Amino acid sequence: SLMLSALNSVEGITAYDSAANFILFKTPENQASNIFEAIKAQGVLIKNVHPQGGLLTDCLRVTVGTPEENQAFLNALKVAV
């Protein structure tokens, strides 16, 4: 998807392909909560799955929305990373 490609083009981010309407992505080590908060501070809400630990450590999850919502998220992520 365009969103998956866009996410994977952000330095330090690894996005995982999904058949669902959301994308799980890994952040640099110990940065998930900081990035989550920085994105939230810009008015974009995603899910912080890092506290669940295990394979989800350092991961966040974004729901794929409208092109405008997706762009707002990507802009916020680039500022946050």
ROSE-4610 file (N, C-alpha, C; in Angstrom, 1 decimal, always signed):
// ROSE-4610
residu = [S/S/S/L/L/L/M/M/M/L/L/L/S/S/S/A/A/A/L/L/L/N/N/N/S/S/S/V/V/V/E/E/E/G/G/G/I/I/I/T/T/T/A/A/A/Y/Y/Y/D/D/D/S/S/S/A/A/A/A/A/A/N/N/N/F/F/F/I/I/I/L/L/L/F/F/F/K/K/K/T/T/T/P/P/P/E/E/E/N/N/N/Q/Q/Q/A/A/A/S/S/S/N/N/N/I/I/I/F/F/F/E/E/E/A/A/A/I/I/I/K/K/K/A/A/A/Q/Q/Q/G/G/G/V/V/V/L/L/L/I/I/I/K/K/K/N/N/N/V/V/V/H/H/H/P/P/P/Q/Q/Q/G/G/G/G/G/G/L/L/L/L/L/L/T/T/T/D/D/D/C/C/C/L/L/L/R/R/R/V/V/V/T/T/T/V/V/V/G/G/G/T/T/T/P/P/P/E/E/E/E/E/E/N/N/N/Q/Q/Q/A/A/A/F/F/F/L/L/L/N/N/N/A/A/A/L/L/L/K/K/K/V/V/V/A/A/A/V/V/V]
num = [1/1/1/2/2/2/3/3/3/4/4/4/5/5/5/6/6/6/7/7/7/8/8/8/9/9/9/10/10/10/11/11/11/12/12/12/13/13/13/14/14/14/15/15/15/16/16/16/17/17/17/18/18/18/19/19/19/20/20/20/21/21/21/22/22/22/23/23/23/24/24/24/25/25/25/26/26/26/27/27/27/28/28/28/29/29/29/30/30/30/31/31/31/32/32/32/33/33/33/34/34/34/35/35/35/36/36/36/37/37/37/38/38/38/39/39/39/40/40/40/41/41/41/42/42/42/43/43/43/44/44/44/45/45/45/46/46/46/47/47/47/48/48/48/49/49/49/50/50/50/51/51/51/52/52/52/53/53/53/54/54/54/55/55/55/56/56/56/57/57/57/58/58/58/59/59/59/60/60/60/61/61/61/62/62/62/63/63/63/64/64/64/65/65/65/66/66/66/67/67/67/68/68/68/69/69/69/70/70/70/71/71/71/72/72/72/73/73/73/74/74/74/75/75/75/76/76/76/77/77/77/78/78/78/79/79/79/80/80/80/81/81/81]
x = [+0.8/+0.0/+0.9/+0.3/+1.0/+1.4/+0.5/+0.8/+2.0/+2.0/+3.1/+4.5/+4.5/+5.7/+6.1/+5.2/+5.5/+6.1/+5.5/+6.0/+7.5/+7.7/+9.0/+10.1/+9.6/+10.6/+11.1/+10.4/+10.8/+12.0/+13.1/+14.3/+14.0/+14.4/+14.3/+13.0/+12.1/+10.8/+10.7/+10.2/+9.9/+8.4/+7.7/+6.3/+6.1/+5.0/+4.7/+3.4/+3.4/+2.2/+1.1/-0.1/-1.3/-2.5/-3.3/-4.6/-5.7/-5.4/-6.4/-6.3/-7.1/-7.2/-6.2/-5.2/-4.2/-2.8/-1.8/-0.4/+0.3/+1.0/+1.9/+3.3/+3.9/+5.3/+6.2/+7.4/+8.5/+9.2/+9.5/+10.2/+11.6/+12.5/+13.9/+13.7/+14.7/+14.6/+14.3/+13.3/+12.9/+12.4/+11.9/+11.3/+9.8/+9.2/+7.8/+6.9/+7.1/+6.2/+6.5/+7.7/+8.0/+7.4/+7.5/+7.0/+5.5/+4.9/+3.4/+2.9/+3.6/+3.2/+3.4/+4.5/+4.8/+3.7/+3.3/+2.2/+0.9/+0.6/-0.6/-0.7/+0.5/+0.6/+0.2/+0.4/+0.1/-1.4/-2.2/-3.6/-3.9/-3.0/-3.2/-3.1/-4.2/-4.2/-4.0/-3.0/-2.7/-2.7/-2.3/-2.3/-0.8/-0.5/+0.8/+0.7/+1.2/+1.2/+2.5/+3.4/+4.7/+4.5/+3.6/+3.4/+3.0/+2.5/+2.1/+3.4/+4.5/+5.8/+5.9/+6.8/+7.1/+7.4/+6.7/+7.0/+6.5/+5.7/+5.1/+6.0/+7.1/+8.0/+8.5/+8.5/+8.9/+8.0/+6.7/+5.8/+4.6/+4.1/+2.9/+2.0/+0.8/-0.2/-1.0/-1.1/-1.9/-3.0/-4.2/-5.4/-5.3/-5.4/-5.4/-6.7/-6.6/-7.9/-8.0/-8.5/-8.7/-7.3/-7.1/-5.8/-5.3/-6.3/-6.0/-5.5/-6.2/-5.8/-4.5/-4.2/-3.0/-1.8/-2.0/-1.0/-0.7/-1.8/-1.6/-0.8/-1.1/-0.3/+1.2/+1.4/+2.8/+3.6/+2.9/+3.5/+3.9/+3.0/+3.2/+4.3/+4.4/+5.4/+6.8/+6.9/+8.2/+8.7/+7.8/+8.2/+8.6/+7.9/+8.1/+9.4/+9.8/+10.9/+12.3]
y = [-1.2/+0.0/+1.2/+2.4/+3.6/+4.0/+3.7/+4.0/+3.2/+1.9/+1.1/+1.6/+1.9/+2.4/+3.7/+4.6/+5.9/+5.7/+4.8/+4.5/+4.0/+3.0/+2.4/+3.4/+4.5/+5.5/+6.4/+6.4/+7.2/+6.6/+7.3/+6.8/+6.2/+5.0/+4.4/+3.6/+3.7/+3.0/+1.8/+0.7/-0.5/-0.8/-0.8/-1.1/-2.5/-3.2/-4.5/-4.6/-5.3/-5.4/-6.1/-5.6/-6.1/-6.2/-7.2/-7.3/-6.4/-6.0/-5.3/-3.8/-3.0/-1.5/-0.8/-1.5/-0.8/-1.3/-0.6/-1.0/-0.9/-2.0/-2.0/-1.6/-0.7/-0.3/-0.2/-0.6/-0.6/+0.7/+1.3/+2.6/+2.2/+3.2/+3.0/+2.6/+1.8/+1.2/+2.3/+2.0/+2.9/+4.2/+4.3/+5.6/+5.6/+4.4/+4.3/+5.3/+5.3/+6.2/+7.7/+8.0/+9.4/+9.8/+8.9/+9.2/+9.3/+8.3/+8.3/+9.7/+10.1/+11.4/+12.6/+12.6/+13.7/+13.8/+12.6/+12.5/+13.0/+12.5/+12.9/+14.4/+15.0/+16.5/+17.3/+16.6/+17.3/+17.0/+16.4/+16.2/+14.9/+14.0/+12.8/+11.6/+10.8/+9.7/+8.4/+7.7/+6.3/+5.4/+4.2/+3.3/+2.9/+3.1/+2.7/+1.3/+0.3/-1.1/-1.5/-0.6/-0.9/-1.5/-0.9/-1.4/-2.9/-3.5/-4.9/-5.8/-5.2/-6.0/-7.1/-8.0/-9.1/-8.6/-9.2/-8.8/-7.3/-6.8/-5.4/-4.3/-4.7/-3.7/-2.8/-1.5/-0.5/-0.3/-0.8/-0.7/+0.2/+0.8/+1.6/+1.1/+1.5/+1.0/+2.1/+2.3/+3.4/+2.7/+3.3/+2.9/+3.7/+3.0/+3.6/+4.3/+5.6/+6.4/+7.0/+8.2/+8.9/+9.3/+9.7/+10.2/+11.4/+12.2/+13.4/+13.0/+12.1/+11.6/+10.9/+10.1/+9.4/+10.4/+11.5/+12.5/+13.2/+13.5/+14.2/+13.4/+12.1/+11.2/+11.1/+11.0/+10.9/+12.2/+13.3/+14.6/+14.6/+14.2/+14.2/+13.3/+12.1/+11.1/+11.7/+12.3/+12.9/+13.9/+14.7/+15.7/+15.0/+13.8/+13.1/+12.3/+11.8/+10.8/+11.5]
z = [+0.0/+0.0/+0.0/-0.4/-0.3/+1.1/+2.0/+3.4/+3.9/+3.6/+4.0/+3.4/+2.2/+1.5/+2.1/+2.4/+3.0/+4.4/+5.2/+6.5/+6.4/+5.5/+5.4/+4.9/+4.3/+3.8/+4.9/+6.1/+7.2/+7.9/+8.1/+8.8/+10.1/+10.4/+11.7/+11.9/+10.9/+11.0/+10.2/+10.7/+9.9/+10.1/+8.9/+8.9/+8.4/+9.0/+8.6/+7.8/+6.7/+5.9/+6.6/+6.3/+7.0/+6.1/+6.3/+5.5/+6.2/+7.4/+8.1/+7.8/+8.4/+8.1/+9.0/+9.6/+10.3/+10.0/+10.3/+10.1/+11.4/+11.7/+12.9/+12.4/+13.2/+12.8/+14.0/+13.8/+14.8/+14.8/+16.0/+16.1/+16.5/+16.5/+17.1/+18.6/+19.1/+20.4/+21.5/+22.3/+23.5/+23.0/+21.8/+21.3/+21.1/+21.2/+20.9/+21.6/+23.0/+23.8/+23.5/+23.3/+23.0/+21.6/+20.6/+19.3/+19.4/+20.1/+20.3/+20.9/+21.9/+22.6/+21.7/+20.9/+20.0/+18.9/+18.4/+17.4/+18.0/+19.2/+19.9/+20.1/+20.5/+20.7/+19.5/+18.3/+17.0/+16.6/+17.5/+17.2/+16.4/+16.3/+15.6/+16.6/+16.7/+17.7/+17.0/+17.5/+17.0/+18.3/+18.2/+19.3/+19.7/+21.0/+21.5/+22.0/+21.3/+21.7/+22.4/+22.5/+23.2/+24.6/+25.4/+26.8/+26.9/+25.8/+25.8/+25.8/+25.4/+25.5/+24.5/+24.7/+23.8/+22.4/+21.4/+20.0/+19.7/+20.6/+20.3/+21.0/+21.6/+22.2/+21.1/+21.4/+20.4/+19.3/+19.4/+18.2/+18.5/+17.4/+17.4/+16.3/+16.4/+15.3/+14.9/+13.6/+13.0/+12.1/+12.3/+11.4/+10.1/+9.0/+7.7/+7.5/+7.2/+7.0/+5.7/+5.6/+4.3/+3.9/+2.6/+2.2/+3.0/+3.4/+4.2/+5.6/+6.2/+7.6/+7.5/+6.5/+6.3/+6.2/+5.4/+5.2/+6.5/+7.3/+8.6/+9.5/+9.5/+10.4/+9.9/+8.6/+8.1/+8.4/+8.3/+8.6/+10.1/+10.9/+12.4/+12.8/+12.1/+12.4/+12.0/+10.9/+10.5/+11.4/+12.0/+13.0/+14.3/+14.6/+15.9/+16.0/+14.8/+14.8/+15.0]
